[in-house]
C-alpha cells in the first residue's frame, strides 16, 4: 500500500492499523483521498472514504483527557480516534470519527479546541 501511495505522490498524514484473525483494517489520513481510493482500489484493496474530524490539542499532559471529557459532557460518542500531528505547528491532532462532524466541531470549538479543516 505504501508503495502505491508513493507512486501516486500521496502523503500519509496519519494512520492506525487494526487486525483480527480474518482481516485487517488500515485507516489513513492522506493528502489526496480520492486519488488514493482510486489507486488502492485498482490494486485490489477494498477501500472507502470516511469523513473524520481533526482536533488540534496542546502537547501537554492531560489534554487528551480534557478533549474526551468535553465530548462526554456533551454526550457525544466517538467511533474511533487516532493521533496525527499538524506539520505546520508541530502540535498533535486527534483524528476522530464521530456520527455528526458538524455538531462535534461546533461543540469543541465552543470549548476552546481548534479543528483542522483539511483533514478528510
N, CA, C and O of each residue as an XYZ file, in Angstrom:
480
protein
N       0.809     -1.199      0.000
C       0.000      0.000      0.000
C       0.851      1.261      0.000
O       0.583      2.212     -0.735
N       1.871      1.251      0.829
C       2.708      2.449      0.899
C       3.437      2.695     -0.415
O       3.651      3.846     -0.795
N       3.821      1.635     -1.110
C       4.465      1.791     -2.409
C       3.527      2.380     -3.437
O       3.936      3.203     -4.256
N       2.270      1.964     -3.404
C       1.264      2.508     -4.322
C       1.077      3.997     -4.057
O       1.035      4.801     -4.988
N       0.967      4.357     -2.789
C       0.793      5.768     -2.445
C       2.035      6.573     -2.835
O       1.916      7.714     -3.282
N       3.208      5.997     -2.673
C       4.438      6.664     -3.113
C       4.405      6.936     -4.608
O       4.716      8.043     -5.049
N       4.027      5.926     -5.388
C       3.954      6.093     -6.848
C       2.978      7.193     -7.246
O       3.169      7.855     -8.266
N       1.937      7.388     -6.446
C       0.919      8.404     -6.733
C       1.242      9.761     -6.098
O       0.457     10.701     -6.222
N       2.394      9.873     -5.416
C       2.799     11.107     -4.732
C       1.769     11.536     -3.687
O       1.390     12.704     -3.598
N       1.329     10.555     -2.903
C       0.329     10.793     -1.852
C       1.009     10.635     -0.501
O       1.650      9.619     -0.232
N       0.865     11.641      0.342
C       1.470     11.634      1.664
C       0.494     11.044      2.688
O      -0.690     11.380      2.697
N       1.005     10.166      3.545
C       0.213      9.622      4.655
C       0.401     10.565      5.833
O       1.513     10.724      6.335
N      -0.689     11.194      6.274
C      -0.638     12.189      7.339
C      -0.951     11.599      8.705
O      -0.604     12.181      9.733
N      -1.599     10.460      8.716
C      -1.937      9.767      9.952
C      -2.401      8.375      9.600
O      -2.950      8.152      8.521
N      -2.184      7.429     10.509
C      -2.549      6.051     10.200
C      -2.708      5.244     11.482
O      -2.048      5.505     12.487
N      -3.592      4.265     11.424
C      -3.751      3.291     12.502
C      -4.142      1.972     11.853
O      -4.884      1.956     10.872
N      -3.647      0.871     12.395
C      -3.929     -0.450     11.849
C      -4.566     -1.314     12.924
O      -4.088     -1.364     14.058
N      -5.639     -1.988     12.564
C      -6.308     -2.956     13.437
C      -6.385     -4.269     12.695
O      -6.585     -4.284     11.480
N      -6.229     -5.372     13.406
C      -6.345     -6.655     12.723
C      -7.154     -7.637     13.551
O      -7.360     -7.457     14.751
N      -7.601     -8.672     12.877
C      -8.297     -9.786     13.508
C      -7.819    -11.050     12.813
O      -6.927    -10.992     11.967
N      -8.391    -12.167     13.155
C      -7.978    -13.422     12.528
C      -8.316    -13.457     11.044
O      -7.614    -14.110     10.271
N      -9.371    -12.771     10.630
C      -9.839    -12.840      9.251
C      -9.329    -11.723      8.343
O      -9.126    -11.946      7.150
N      -9.118    -10.529      8.889
C      -8.770     -9.400      8.041
C      -8.141     -8.284      8.878
O      -8.157     -8.330     10.108
N      -7.601     -7.305      8.205
C      -7.059     -6.123      8.856
C      -7.724     -4.874      8.316
O      -8.200     -4.851      7.181
N      -7.753     -3.853      9.124
C      -8.288     -2.556      8.708
C      -7.174     -1.533      8.892
O      -6.595     -1.418      9.972
N      -6.885     -0.802      7.842
C      -5.904      0.274      7.906
C      -6.661      1.572      7.633
O      -7.252      1.749      6.568
N      -6.634      2.458      8.596
C      -7.265      3.767      8.439
C      -6.140      4.777      8.228
O      -5.149      4.787      8.958
N      -6.314      5.619      7.219
C      -5.283      6.608      6.907
C      -5.910      7.957      6.600
O      -6.980      8.051      6.000
N      -5.217      8.981      7.026
C      -5.488     10.330      6.547
C      -4.383     10.591      5.538
O      -3.199     10.506      5.862
N      -4.780     10.908      4.317
C      -3.811     11.093      3.235
C      -4.018     12.448      2.565
O      -5.065     13.079      2.702
N      -2.995     12.872      1.841
C      -3.020     14.186      1.201
C      -3.990     14.265      0.027
O      -4.500     15.347     -0.266
N      -4.259     13.156     -0.649
C      -5.156     13.148     -1.807
C      -6.106     11.951     -1.684
O      -5.873     10.912     -2.301
N      -7.177     12.092     -0.887
C      -8.048     10.944     -0.586
C      -8.666     10.267     -1.809
O      -8.643      9.040     -1.903
N      -9.211     11.031     -2.734
C      -9.875     10.434     -3.894
C      -8.888      9.682     -4.781
O      -9.192      8.601     -5.283
N      -7.715     10.258     -4.967
C      -6.681      9.618     -5.775
C      -6.182      8.338     -5.088
O      -5.936      7.331     -5.751
N      -6.036      8.382     -3.771
C      -5.623      7.186     -3.018
C      -6.671      6.089     -3.141
O      -6.330      4.923     -3.341
N      -7.940      6.453     -3.023
C      -9.028      5.482     -3.168
C      -8.961      4.806     -4.535
O      -9.054      3.583     -4.632
N      -8.802      5.596     -5.576
C      -8.758      5.058     -6.935
C      -7.554      4.124     -7.128
O      -7.699      3.027     -7.668
N      -6.384      4.557     -6.693
C      -5.162      3.764     -6.894
C      -5.200      2.468     -6.087
O      -4.837      1.410     -6.602
N      -5.628      2.536     -4.846
C      -5.654      1.343     -3.999
C      -6.739      0.367     -4.446
O      -6.533     -0.846     -4.403
N      -7.892      0.882     -4.874
C      -8.960      0.024     -5.386
C      -8.499     -0.684     -6.652
O      -8.737     -1.879     -6.826
N      -7.849      0.050     -7.525
C      -7.323     -0.531     -8.766
C      -6.329     -1.659     -8.470
O      -6.230     -2.620     -9.233
N      -5.600     -1.539     -7.365
C      -4.612     -2.554     -6.978
C      -5.245     -3.738     -6.236
O      -4.546     -4.671     -5.839
N      -6.572     -3.694     -6.053
C      -7.261     -4.831     -5.450
C      -7.602     -4.691     -3.978
O      -8.112     -5.636     -3.376
N      -7.338     -3.550     -3.390
C      -7.699     -3.335     -1.989
C      -9.156     -2.894     -1.893
O      -9.648     -2.166     -2.756
N      -9.836     -3.331     -0.855
C     -11.198     -2.878     -0.581
C     -11.073     -1.587      0.218
O     -10.537     -1.586      1.326
N     -11.566     -0.499     -0.341
C     -11.380      0.821      0.261
C     -12.682      1.597      0.299
O     -13.596      1.348     -0.487
N     -12.751      2.536      1.220
C     -13.836      3.515      1.238
C     -13.326      4.781      1.902
O     -12.405      4.745      2.717
N     -13.934      5.894      1.543
C     -13.605      7.171      2.157
C     -14.562      7.427      3.306
O     -15.756      7.142      3.208
N     -14.038      7.960      4.386
C     -14.850      8.346      5.540
C     -14.410      9.732      5.977
O     -13.214     10.011      6.061
N     -15.361     10.591      6.252
C     -15.031     11.905      6.782
C     -14.648     11.759      8.249
O     -15.295     11.034      9.004
N     -13.603     12.448      8.634
C     -13.156     12.481     10.019
C     -12.928     13.931     10.421
O     -12.912     14.828      9.579
N     -12.754     14.141     11.703
C     -12.529     15.471     12.240
C     -11.158     15.491     12.898
O     -10.861     14.637     13.734
N     -10.331     16.441     12.538
C      -9.029     16.609     13.173
C      -9.107     17.727     14.190
O      -9.460     18.857     13.856
N      -8.776     17.410     15.439
C      -8.803     18.407     16.513
C      -7.390     18.594     17.039
O      -6.771     17.658     17.546
N      -6.896     19.806     16.911
C      -5.556     20.114     17.398
C      -5.596     20.273     18.917
O      -6.472     20.951     19.454
N      -4.649     19.647     19.597
C      -4.545     19.780     21.053
C      -3.136     20.239     21.409
O      -2.187     19.994     20.664
N      -3.011     20.897     22.537
C      -1.683     21.293     23.013
C      -0.930     20.039     23.438
O      -1.524     19.079     23.927
N       0.376     20.060     23.247
C       1.221     18.936     23.630
C       1.554     19.052     25.113
O       2.685     19.355     25.495
N       0.541     18.805     25.937
C       0.679     18.906     27.386
C      -0.033     17.730     28.037
O      -1.018     17.212     27.511
N       0.473     17.324     29.172
C      -0.133     16.231     29.928
C      -1.597     16.576     30.227
O      -1.901     17.666     30.710
N      -2.487     15.641     29.935
C      -3.895     15.792     30.288
C      -4.787     16.373     29.210
O      -6.005     16.415     29.388
N      -4.221     16.825     28.089
C      -5.073     17.462     27.080
C      -5.978     16.487     26.352
O      -7.084     16.866     25.967
N      -5.554     15.243     26.146
C      -6.469     14.264     25.566
C      -7.618     14.008     26.530
O      -8.768     13.895     26.107
N      -7.319     13.916     27.809
C      -8.374     13.732     28.810
C      -9.355     14.900     28.775
O     -10.567     14.697     28.853
N      -8.836     16.119     28.659
C      -9.695     17.309     28.576
C     -10.612     17.233     27.353
O     -11.801     17.539     27.440
N     -10.048     16.824     26.217
C     -10.842     16.681     24.998
C     -11.948     15.647     25.185
O     -13.107     15.895     24.850
N     -11.579     14.490     25.722
C     -12.566     13.417     25.903
C     -13.637     13.793     26.916
O     -14.806     13.457     26.725
N     -13.261     14.488     27.996
C     -14.253     14.943     28.969
C     -15.212     15.956     28.348
O     -16.403     15.955     28.661
N     -14.704     16.816     27.477
C     -15.559     17.781     26.784
C     -16.613     17.065     25.948
O     -17.769     17.485     25.910
N     -16.220     15.994     25.283
C     -17.167     15.216     24.488
C     -18.152     14.476     25.386
O     -19.347     14.427     25.095
N     -17.651     13.902     26.473
C     -18.526     13.180     27.399
C     -19.573     14.121     28.008
O     -20.744     13.758     28.115
N     -19.158     15.316     28.401
C     -20.083     16.304     28.969
C     -21.198     16.657     27.991
O     -22.304     17.000     28.407
N     -20.913     16.577     26.708
C     -21.905     16.883     25.677
C     -22.592     15.630     25.152
O     -23.335     15.683     24.171
N     -22.341     14.503     25.810
C     -22.976     13.224     25.445
C     -22.674     12.838     23.988
O     -23.562     12.397     23.258
N     -21.433     13.009     23.584
C     -21.010     12.696     22.219
C     -20.154     11.431     22.236
O     -19.198     11.331     23.005
N     -20.497     10.487     21.400
C     -19.741      9.245     21.280
C     -18.714      9.350     20.167
O     -18.923     10.044     19.172
N     -17.606      8.655     20.346
C     -16.548      8.577     19.340
C     -16.532      7.153     18.804
O     -16.470      6.199     19.579
N     -16.587      7.003     17.483
C     -16.490      5.668     16.879
C     -15.058      5.157     16.972
O     -14.827      4.008     17.350
N     -14.099      6.008     16.628
C     -12.694      5.682     16.798
C     -11.885      6.959     16.758
O     -12.355      7.994     16.285
N     -10.652      6.878     17.264
C      -9.746      8.022     17.211
C      -8.315      7.525     17.094
O      -7.989      6.413     17.511
N      -7.480      8.357     16.529
C      -6.050      8.091     16.488
C      -5.310      9.405     16.365
O      -5.913     10.459     16.159
N      -4.002      9.330     16.494
C      -3.165     10.518     16.585
C      -2.448     10.815     15.274
O      -1.977      9.912     14.583
N      -2.379     12.083     14.953
C      -1.533     12.584     13.878
C      -0.878     13.845     14.437
O      -0.882     14.044     15.652
N      -0.324     14.687     13.594
C       0.181     15.965     14.072
C       0.121     16.985     12.952
O       0.175     16.641     11.771
N       0.011     18.227     13.336
C      -0.058     19.339     12.402
C       1.367     19.681     11.981
O       2.163     20.148     12.794
N       1.684     19.451     10.720
C       3.039     19.687     10.243
C       3.409     21.175     10.287
O       4.588     21.509     10.397
N       2.428     22.060     10.204
C       2.713     23.496     10.239
C       3.054     23.980     11.649
O       3.942     24.815     11.818
N       2.353     23.459     12.664
C       2.559     23.931     14.034
C       3.338     22.943     14.897
O       3.886     23.315     15.935
N       3.386     21.682     14.466
C       4.031     20.645     15.267
C       3.168     20.120     16.398
O       3.616     19.286     17.186
N       1.935     20.600     16.487
C       1.046     20.180     17.572
C       0.319     18.879     17.216
O       0.072     18.602     16.042
N      -0.018     18.089     18.228
C      -0.779     16.862     17.988
C      -2.176     17.161     17.445
O      -2.780     18.187     17.758
N      -2.663     16.247     16.634
C      -4.039     16.297     16.137
C      -4.687     14.961     16.472
O      -4.166     13.904     16.116
N      -5.810     15.012     17.151
C      -6.597     13.811     17.381
C      -7.572     13.688     16.216
O      -8.385     14.581     15.977
N      -7.484     12.596     15.510
C      -8.364     12.333     14.378
C      -9.542     11.533     14.912
O      -9.371     10.433     15.436
N     -10.745     12.096     14.774
C     -11.951     11.488     15.336
C     -12.929     11.102     14.241
O     -13.143     11.855     13.290
N     -13.516      9.933     14.381
C     -14.666      9.572     13.556
C     -15.865      9.582     14.493
O     -15.934      8.812     15.451
N     -16.798     10.462     14.198
C     -17.978     10.673     15.046
C     -19.221     10.680     14.167
O     -19.130     10.921     12.964
N     -20.386     10.415     14.765
C     -21.625     10.377     13.963
C     -21.961     11.696     13.262
O     -22.443     11.678     12.130
N     -21.717     12.833     13.910
C     -22.077     14.132     13.326
C     -20.906     15.093     13.474
O     -20.738     15.725     14.517
N     -20.104     15.196     12.432
C     -18.890     16.016     12.475
C     -19.209     17.476     12.783
O     -18.524     18.091     13.600
N     -20.226     18.040     12.151
C     -20.555     19.457     12.362
C     -20.908     19.736     13.813
O     -20.479     20.740     14.382
N     -21.688     18.849     14.408
C     -22.087     19.020     15.813
C     -20.865     18.959     16.728
O     -20.717     19.790     17.624
N     -20.004     17.992     16.509
C     -18.822     17.820     17.356
C     -17.859     18.985     17.164
O     -17.300     19.492     18.137
N     -17.662     19.411     15.929
C     -16.773     20.536     15.659
C     -17.261     21.798     16.375
O     -16.461     22.513     16.980
N     -18.567     22.077     16.311
C     -19.127     23.251     16.985
C     -18.986     23.131     18.499
O     -18.629     24.096     19.174
N     -19.264     21.960     19.020
C     -19.157     21.717     20.458
C     -17.735     21.977     20.942
O     -17.526     22.684     21.928
N     -16.764     21.403     20.245
C     -15.378     21.537     20.684
C     -14.831     22.947     20.453
O     -14.001     23.425     21.227
N     -15.286     23.602     19.409
C     -14.876     24.991     19.170
C     -15.333     25.862     20.344
O     -14.594     26.733     20.801
N     -16.558     25.620     20.829
C     -17.082     26.372     21.966
C     -16.302     26.095     23.246
O     -16.351     26.888     24.186
N     -15.588     24.983     23.287
C     -14.803     24.620     24.468
C     -13.317     24.925     24.287
O     -12.490     24.524     25.106
N     -12.978     25.653     23.187
C     -11.620     26.137     23.010
C     -10.687     25.263     22.187
O      -9.482     25.514     22.154
N     -11.219     24.237     21.518
C     -10.384     23.373     20.685
C     -10.451     23.838     19.231
O     -11.475     24.359     18.789
N      -9.362     23.649     18.494
C      -9.302     24.029     17.087
C      -9.398     22.801     16.204
O      -8.696     21.813     16.417
N     -10.284     22.871     15.196
C     -10.358     21.791     14.229
C      -9.441     22.108     13.059
O      -9.137     23.267     12.776
N      -9.013     21.054     12.391
C      -8.153     21.177     11.217
C      -9.024     20.818     10.019
O      -9.321     19.644      9.798
N      -9.433     21.816      9.247
C     -10.430     21.605      8.201
C      -9.956     20.753      7.042
O     -10.777     20.158      6.344
N      -8.637     20.677      6.815
C      -8.190     19.932      5.652
C      -8.028     18.432      5.899
O      -7.551     17.722      5.014
N      -8.405     17.935      7.063
C      -8.344     16.501      7.339
C      -9.602     15.855      6.766
O     -10.715     16.253      7.112
N      -9.432     14.839      5.872
C     -10.565     14.146      5.255
C     -10.426     12.663      5.475
O     -11.278     11.891      5.035
